[in-house]
């Protein structure tokens, strides 16, 4: 579906937000007052935008 670069970027985003929410759940760091589904929609939208701009993903979709 996506190239290796986009898959790696997606994984890093999900990991970063996962760690932030874990720290929030453990009361280590109380950052923004946003819900997990808001972050899910933001990450999903970012993935769609990045893969639509990536030349490697565009060539993979044509095959």
PyMOL commands that set and color helices and strands:
alter all, ss='L'
color gray80, all
select helices_A, chain A and resi 4-25+36-53+55-62
alter helices_A, ss='H'
color red, helices_A
deselect
rebuild
show_as cartoon
